[in-house]
Structure formats: C-alpha cells, structure tokens
C-alpha cells in the first residue's frame, strides 16, 4: 500500500491508521530528513524480527537506530552525559545519528555486542507525528539501493513501493527523499568521534 502524506500537514486520520498498523506488528517505509527508512514499533518483537529478515541480519548483530520525537525521554533507552545531551540538543532535530550506550530498557533482542543504540530525531514532521501518536520510538534502518540500482531507487517513493511493496505493509510517499545518509557521531567513548560524514555538518 502506498499512502501520500504532506510533510507540512500530514492528515491526522492517516497518521492514526499508520500507528494502528505499527501497534499490530506492521512494518513501514517512511521519509526522514535524509533517505527513506524501514521501521517498526521498537517494542514489537515480531515486527523487529521482520525488519531483521528484510535486512538479512540477526537482531543481536544488527546496528539499528531508533527515531524519537525529541530528547525528553532519551534517558529511558540510552545513557547520556550532560555534555552529550547539550551536543544533541544543539544538532537535533536534524540529519544526525548519535551512537550512545544502551540502557536495560532497550528490548533484549536489540542488544548488540557493543550494547549501543543509534538515536535519531529527524527534522521531518511526518515521522514526528507518527512517533508522537505511537508513544514509543521507531526502530529504523535505511532503505539501501543495490549496486545495480539507479539513484532514484532510494529517493522516489513510487520506485521504493515497486520494490518493497510486497515486503512491507505500507510505504509512505512524503515526496522525493535525499540520497545522502545521516552523519553518525559515536558518543560511547571518552572522546566524541565522527564515524561517518553524511548530510549534517559536524564541527
């Protein structure tokens, strides 16, 4: 199913239907402020297993991230020092992924060997509305193009739907996406490390 939503004013009725689907274990593809992403309710075990199967990885070996509405309940899922919190507050919402030590509140099946989790707060009102209505973070992983795919594959929601429509329950058309991923910043050690330079500038 392909559903069109407008970023500046997503339809409340459509948002509620999407959230009902997520609560029932649905897997969706949705826009962010970078590239399109595959996601589900982070607390739904069966849905997480489906996302892992789509990506061909085991949950405990996956390096997934989660999308939050804001930083208000970030300490539930990740350990954040005052310094890192100030840093995140400065850059978010925006095209950044902050890798942080995970807390015990993170579902056990998502505890990777490093016991870390990536945190995203995208600057996109569609995904904000979904997470706000859901009342929980979204597990998220980027929709990746294969080497023989054209660039449009990860930017055009209709092409994404053609490829993934039978593998997920819903694709949200929020307009053309970007083709540059988020900037990844590792905050798990003594020093803050830029892991990947993506769309967001980091100084």
C-alpha positions in Angstrom: 0.0 0.0 0.0 1.2 3.5 -0.9 -0.1 6.4 1.1 0.7 10.1 0.2 1.3 12.5 3.1 2.3 16.1 3.1 5.2 16.9 5.4 3.9 20.3 6.4 0.4 19.0 7.3 0.1 15.2 7.5 -3.5 14.0 7.8 -4.3 13.1 11.4 -6.6 10.2 10.3 -3.9 8.7 8.1 -1.4 9.0 11.0 -3.7 7.1 13.3 -4.2 4.3 10.8 -0.4 4.1 10.3 0.1 3.9 14.1 -2.6 1.2 14.4 -0.7 -0.8 11.8 2.5 -0.4 13.7 0.9 -1.5 17.0 -0.3 -4.6 15.2 3.2 -5.5 14.2 3.3 -3.7 10.9 6.5 -2.7 9.1 6.5 0.5 7.1 8.8 2.6 4.9 8.7 6.3 5.6 10.5 9.6 4.8 13.1 11.2 7.1 15.2 14.3 6.6 17.8 12.2 4.8 16.9 9.0 2.9 13.8 6.8 3.2 13.8 4.3 6.1 12.3 0.9 7.0 10.8 0.9 10.5 8.5 -0.6 13.1 7.5 -0.2 16.7 10.7 -0.8 18.6 8.8 -2.8 21.3 7.1 -5.2 19.0 9.3 -8.3 18.8 7.7 -9.9 15.7 7.9 -6.6 13.8 11.6 -6.2 14.8 12.2 -9.8 13.5 10.6 -8.9 10.2 12.8 -5.9 9.8 15.9 -8.0 10.5 14.7 -10.6 8.0 14.4 -7.8 5.4 17.9 -6.7 6.0 19.2 -10.3 6.3 20.7 -9.8 9.8 20.2 -11.3 13.2 18.8 -8.8 15.8 21.7 -9.1 18.2 24.2 -8.4 15.4 22.3 -5.5 13.8 23.4 -1.9 14.2 19.9 -0.4 14.1 18.9 3.1 15.3 15.7 4.4 16.7 13.8 7.5 15.9 12.5 9.6 18.8 10.1 12.5 18.8 12.5 14.6 20.8 15.1 14.3 23.6 12.6 14.3 26.5 12.7 10.5 27.2 16.1 9.7 25.7 17.4 8.6 29.0 15.0 5.7 29.0 16.9 4.0 26.2 20.4 5.4 26.3 22.9 6.7 28.8 23.6 10.4 28.2 26.1 12.6 29.9 25.4 16.3 30.3 28.0 17.1 27.6 26.5 14.7 25.1 23.0 15.9 25.9 24.0 19.5 25.2 25.6 18.4 21.9 22.5 16.5 20.8 20.3 19.4 21.8 22.4 21.7 19.6 22.2 19.5 16.5 18.8 17.9 16.8 16.3 17.7 15.1 18.5 17.2 12.1 20.3 14.7 9.9 22.4 13.1 12.6 22.7 9.7 14.3 24.2 9.8 17.8 25.5 6.4 19.0 25.1 6.0 22.7 25.4 3.3 25.4 22.1 1.5 25.6 20.2 1.1 28.9 18.4 -2.1 30.1 15.1 -0.6 28.8 16.1 -1.4 25.2 14.5 -4.7 24.1 16.9 -7.5 24.8 16.8 -8.7 21.2 18.3 -5.4 20.1 21.2 -5.5 22.5 24.2 -5.8 20.1 27.6 -6.9 21.3 28.7 -3.3 22.0 25.4 -2.7 23.8 24.8 0.6 21.9 22.0 2.2 20.1 21.8 5.0 17.5 19.5 7.8 18.3 17.8 9.9 15.6 15.5 12.9 15.8 14.9 13.8 12.1 13.7 17.2 11.0 10.6 15.7 9.3 7.1 16.3 10.6 5.6 13.1 9.2 7.8 10.9 11.2 7.4 13.2 14.2 3.6 12.8 14.0 3.9 9.0 13.8 6.2 8.7 16.8 4.2 11.1 18.8 1.0 9.2 18.2 2.7 5.8 18.7 4.1 6.9 22.1 7.3 4.9 21.5 10.4 5.1 19.3 10.5 3.6 15.8 13.2 1.1 15.1 14.8 2.4 11.9 17.2 1.3 9.2 17.9 3.0 5.9 16.4 1.8 2.6 19.5 0.9 0.7 20.0 0.6 -3.0 21.8 -2.3 -4.6 24.9 -1.6 -6.7 23.0 -2.1 -9.9 20.1 0.2 -8.9 19.7 3.7 -10.2 20.0 6.6 -7.8 16.2 7.2 -8.0 15.7 3.9 -6.2 16.2 5.5 -2.7 14.7 8.9 -3.5 11.5 8.1 -5.4 8.8 6.6 -3.1 6.9 5.1 -6.1 10.0 3.2 -7.1 10.6 2.1 -3.5 7.0 0.9 -3.4 7.5 -1.1 -6.6 10.5 -2.9 -5.0 9.3 -3.2 -1.4 5.5 -3.1 -1.7 5.1 -6.9 -1.1 7.7 -7.0 1.6 6.3 -4.3 3.9 2.8 -3.3 4.9 2.9 0.3 3.9 5.1 2.8 2.1 4.5 6.5 2.9 5.0 8.9 0.0 6.3 12.0 1.6 7.9 13.4 -1.6 11.3 12.7 -3.0 13.9 11.8 -0.4 17.5 12.7 -0.2 20.3 10.4 -1.4 22.8 11.2 1.4 22.5 9.4 4.8 22.8 10.9 8.2 26.0 12.0 9.9 27.0 9.4 12.5 28.6 10.5 15.8 29.9 8.0 18.3 29.5 9.2 21.9 30.2 5.9 23.6 33.9 6.5 24.5 35.9 9.1 26.3 36.0 11.2 23.1 33.3 12.1 20.7 34.1 10.6 17.3 32.8 11.4 13.8 32.2 8.0 12.3 30.5 9.0 9.1 30.2 12.4 7.4 26.7 12.5 5.9 24.2 15.2 5.2 24.7 17.1 8.5 27.8 19.2 9.1 29.5 18.5 12.3 32.3 20.6 13.9 
